[in-house]
Amino acid sequence: MIRSMTAFARQDTQEDWGTLTCEIRTVNHRYLEPSFRLPEALREMENSFREQLRKQLRRGKVDVAIRLQANESATQGFEIDEDVASAVNEAANHINRMLDNPAHISALDILRWPGVLASSEQDFGPARKAAGELFERTVSELVAVREREGERLRPLFEDRLAIMGERVTEVRERMPELIRAQEEHLKTRFEQAKVELDPDRVAQEMVMLAQKSDVAEELDRLEAHITEVSDTLQSDDAIGRRLDFLMQELNREANTLSSKSIDARVTRAAVDLKVLIEQMREQVQNLE
């Protein structure tokens, strides 16, 4: 399965306590690099989220954003510490009895006293449970999107591999003809220079020419690498790094083929190969 590293997924859920929204964006990166933007109530879940990502993804820069919007009806209330309030009231009354002109103390004055009024802690348990399920669904959607995006690239690779195979075959079929043409050209040059043809010298020149223009090994390696790329595209594992390595090897052989070229048509074939390899390499950079 071919997976792209560029994808986006969004899921949300709504319950009595409020609404959760999870968005995950990924782009290409050499390694897996997740970052999280979480509400404070869900901060403790970050490690478990990271572990889930490691099980599902191999590479890519991953941005995770989760938003929590609590319903007004579910917002936290207030608790009054009656013991503290009573003690504050008694102390105020005691002081008032000592004063000539005591000031009236109101209920609001007592409520403002530290420790009298406290916010009741909201129970985020249901929200955390829902966040775990929501994150799992969003990651599953993200993986599906990455797979769909990757599979859209399969025809691009297959078409270019087919053309590369044709170019390699064309060069292989032409090489005997090209070698014979070069031999005739060399003999003609000797004759035009009116140089007495020493059979040993001619044989030596032919051997040197054959060695210089022998591209059989390069063609064999090109075919082997093309086959390996095709096989790799069928793998269920992450294939981006392996394909990147194979693109480098293909480019190396195409460059060698070009440097050994003894014919304009072979040179054009080598250039075509390098163009096709570069087109694939650009897409490979975005694969997991």
Helices and strands as residue ranges (DSSP letters): E 7-15, E 18-27, E 32-37, G 40-45, H 46-56, E 60-70, G 72-74, E 78-80, H 82-98, H 107-112, E 117-119, H 125-151, H 154-192, H 199-213, H 216-232, H 240-259, H 264-284
